[in-house]
Amino acid sequence: MAARKTKQTTANKTATSPKTRSRRKKAGSGFISNLAALISMTFFGRLFLVALGLALILALNLLISQNDFDFFFTLLGIELIAVAAFFWLRFLVKK
């Protein structure tokens, strides 16, 4: 039986390699978050983002309801009640 050879290292790798700092991306430093921050700095930008969000929610409701308008308005009503309850509770907690 042949004896196994063991690897011998002459130097520690961390001692010979130069110390480099890895650059990590900050959370929320992507293109979309930077664009949203830039748009939300103005009044009209905020209005645009709100309109965009409402259009997205309405489009998703239409997709879910598959043009059944009774179901669409039921979903919309549930969402409006949920949003109203959220802001009402937020108002109570802050006061």
Secondary structure, DSSP 8 states (H G I E B T S, - for coil): ---------SS-HHHHS---------TT-SHHHHHHHHHTTSHHHHHHHHHHHHHHHHHHHHHHHTT-HHHHHHHHHHHHHHHHHHHHHHHHHH-
